[in-house]
């Protein structure tokens, strides 16, 4: 069966629970990313802060 022959009845739609799960995963990933950036960016441990600083510069991301 080719792609052109697929009908609407053959398309699988995600149930609402699946969409909510995706949203929850996305929000948790963003929260984890912000936590990591916040903890590392404002860390008083010089080794951690300097390592993050060097990574930002190596990725051409302005940090100051």
Biotite code that builds the C-alpha atoms (Angstrom):
import biotite.structure as struc

atoms = struc.array([
    struc.Atom([0.000, 0.000, 0.000], chain_id="A", res_id=1, res_name="UNK", atom_name="CA", element="C"),
    struc.Atom([1.525, 3.316, -1.002], chain_id="A", res_id=2, res_name="UNK", atom_name="CA", element="C"),
    struc.Atom([1.370, 6.538, 0.980], chain_id="A", res_id=3, res_name="UNK", atom_name="CA", element="C"),
    struc.Atom([-1.230, 8.001, -1.406], chain_id="A", res_id=4, res_name="UNK", atom_name="CA", element="C"),
    struc.Atom([-3.711, 5.216, -0.577], chain_id="A", res_id=5, res_name="UNK", atom_name="CA", element="C"),
    struc.Atom([-3.875, 5.812, 3.183], chain_id="A", res_id=6, res_name="UNK", atom_name="CA", element="C"),
    struc.Atom([-7.312, 6.988, 4.242], chain_id="A", res_id=7, res_name="UNK", atom_name="CA", element="C"),
    struc.Atom([-8.398, 8.970, 7.302], chain_id="A", res_id=8, res_name="UNK", atom_name="CA", element="C"),
    struc.Atom([-9.710, 5.814, 8.978], chain_id="A", res_id=9, res_name="UNK", atom_name="CA", element="C"),
    struc.Atom([-6.235, 4.252, 8.810], chain_id="A", res_id=10, res_name="UNK", atom_name="CA", element="C"),
    struc.Atom([-4.466, 7.156, 10.509], chain_id="A", res_id=11, res_name="UNK", atom_name="CA", element="C"),
    struc.Atom([-3.756, 6.579, 14.187], chain_id="A", res_id=12, res_name="UNK", atom_name="CA", element="C"),
    struc.Atom([-4.423, 9.568, 16.431], chain_id="A", res_id=13, res_name="UNK", atom_name="CA", element="C"),
    struc.Atom([-2.909, 9.941, 19.862], chain_id="A", res_id=14, res_name="UNK", atom_name="CA", element="C"),
    struc.Atom([-5.442, 9.819, 22.662], chain_id="A", res_id=15, res_name="UNK", atom_name="CA", element="C"),
    struc.Atom([-5.647, 12.785, 25.005], chain_id="A", res_id=16, res_name="UNK", atom_name="CA", element="C"),
    struc.Atom([-3.619, 10.911, 27.634], chain_id="A", res_id=17, res_name="UNK", atom_name="CA", element="C"),
    struc.Atom([-0.778, 10.507, 25.140], chain_id="A", res_id=18, res_name="UNK", atom_name="CA", element="C"),
    struc.Atom([-0.794, 14.209, 24.379], chain_id="A", res_id=19, res_name="UNK", atom_name="CA", element="C"),
    struc.Atom([-0.777, 15.097, 28.068], chain_id="A", res_id=20, res_name="UNK", atom_name="CA", element="C"),
    struc.Atom([2.154, 12.710, 28.579], chain_id="A", res_id=21, res_name="UNK", atom_name="CA", element="C"),
    struc.Atom([4.093, 14.446, 25.826], chain_id="A", res_id=22, res_name="UNK", atom_name="CA", element="C"),
    struc.Atom([3.360, 17.846, 27.348], chain_id="A", res_id=23, res_name="UNK", atom_name="CA", element="C"),
    struc.Atom([4.443, 16.658, 30.796], chain_id="A", res_id=24, res_name="UNK", atom_name="CA", element="C"),
    struc.Atom([7.679, 15.239, 29.386], chain_id="A", res_id=25, res_name="UNK", atom_name="CA", element="C"),
    struc.Atom([8.404, 18.470, 27.540], chain_id="A", res_id=26, res_name="UNK", atom_name="CA", element="C"),
    struc.Atom([7.767, 20.576, 30.631], chain_id="A", res_id=27, res_name="UNK", atom_name="CA", element="C"),
    struc.Atom([9.933, 18.319, 32.788], chain_id="A", res_id=28, res_name="UNK", atom_name="CA", element="C"),
    struc.Atom([12.772, 18.485, 30.232], chain_id="A", res_id=29, res_name="UNK", atom_name="CA", element="C"),
    struc.Atom([12.584, 22.286, 30.217], chain_id="A", res_id=30, res_name="UNK", atom_name="CA", element="C"),
    struc.Atom([12.499, 22.412, 34.008], chain_id="A", res_id=31, res_name="UNK", atom_name="CA", element="C"),
    struc.Atom([15.522, 20.100, 34.222], chain_id="A", res_id=32, res_name="UNK", atom_name="CA", element="C"),
    struc.Atom([17.414, 22.232, 31.696], chain_id="A", res_id=33, res_name="UNK", atom_name="CA", element="C"),
    struc.Atom([16.655, 25.427, 33.601], chain_id="A", res_id=34, res_name="UNK", atom_name="CA", element="C"),
    struc.Atom([17.680, 23.782, 36.864], chain_id="A", res_id=35, res_name="UNK", atom_name="CA", element="C"),
    struc.Atom([20.993, 22.653, 35.412], chain_id="A", res_id=36, res_name="UNK", atom_name="CA", element="C"),
    struc.Atom([21.709, 26.058, 33.872], chain_id="A", res_id=37, res_name="UNK", atom_name="CA", element="C"),
    struc.Atom([20.722, 27.849, 37.075], chain_id="A", res_id=38, res_name="UNK", atom_name="CA", element="C"),
    struc.Atom([22.713, 25.595, 39.398], chain_id="A", res_id=39, res_name="UNK", atom_name="CA", element="C"),
    struc.Atom([25.818, 25.530, 37.228], chain_id="A", res_id=40, res_name="UNK", atom_name="CA", element="C"),
    struc.Atom([25.619, 29.168, 36.194], chain_id="A", res_id=41, res_name="UNK", atom_name="CA", element="C"),
    struc.Atom([25.381, 30.462, 39.742], chain_id="A", res_id=42, res_name="UNK", atom_name="CA", element="C"),
    struc.Atom([27.533, 27.837, 41.383], chain_id="A", res_id=43, res_name="UNK", atom_name="CA", element="C"),
    struc.Atom([30.032, 29.076, 43.937], chain_id="A", res_id=44, res_name="UNK", atom_name="CA", element="C"),
    struc.Atom([32.269, 26.114, 43.154], chain_id="A", res_id=45, res_name="UNK", atom_name="CA", element="C"),
    struc.Atom([34.786, 27.627, 40.763], chain_id="A", res_id=46, res_name="UNK", atom_name="CA", element="C"),
    struc.Atom([35.573, 24.386, 38.920], chain_id="A", res_id=47, res_name="UNK", atom_name="CA", element="C"),
    struc.Atom([31.912, 23.838, 37.973], chain_id="A", res_id=48, res_name="UNK", atom_name="CA", element="C"),
    struc.Atom([31.295, 27.460, 37.054], chain_id="A", res_id=49, res_name="UNK", atom_name="CA", element="C"),
    struc.Atom([34.468, 27.733, 34.976], chain_id="A", res_id=50, res_name="UNK", atom_name="CA", element="C"),
    struc.Atom([33.722, 24.480, 33.153], chain_id="A", res_id=51, res_name="UNK", atom_name="CA", element="C"),
    struc.Atom([30.267, 25.764, 32.194], chain_id="A", res_id=52, res_name="UNK", atom_name="CA", element="C"),
    struc.Atom([31.812, 29.097, 31.190], chain_id="A", res_id=53, res_name="UNK", atom_name="CA", element="C"),
    struc.Atom([34.318, 27.379, 28.903], chain_id="A", res_id=54, res_name="UNK", atom_name="CA", element="C"),
    struc.Atom([31.582, 25.252, 27.314], chain_id="A", res_id=55, res_name="UNK", atom_name="CA", element="C"),
    struc.Atom([29.516, 28.349, 26.588], chain_id="A", res_id=56, res_name="UNK", atom_name="CA", element="C"),
    struc.Atom([32.492, 29.989, 24.881], chain_id="A", res_id=57, res_name="UNK", atom_name="CA", element="C"),
    struc.Atom([33.357, 26.855, 22.888], chain_id="A", res_id=58, res_name="UNK", atom_name="CA", element="C"),
    struc.Atom([29.773, 26.766, 21.571], chain_id="A", res_id=59, res_name="UNK", atom_name="CA", element="C"),
    struc.Atom([29.978, 30.473, 20.595], chain_id="A", res_id=60, res_name="UNK", atom_name="CA", element="C"),
    struc.Atom([27.261, 31.315, 23.113], chain_id="A", res_id=61, res_name="UNK", atom_name="CA", element="C"),
    struc.Atom([27.744, 34.747, 24.659], chain_id="A", res_id=62, res_name="UNK", atom_name="CA", element="C"),
    struc.Atom([27.746, 34.682, 28.424], chain_id="A", res_id=63, res_name="UNK", atom_name="CA", element="C"),
    struc.Atom([28.989, 38.146, 29.386], chain_id="A", res_id=64, res_name="UNK", atom_name="CA", element="C"),
])
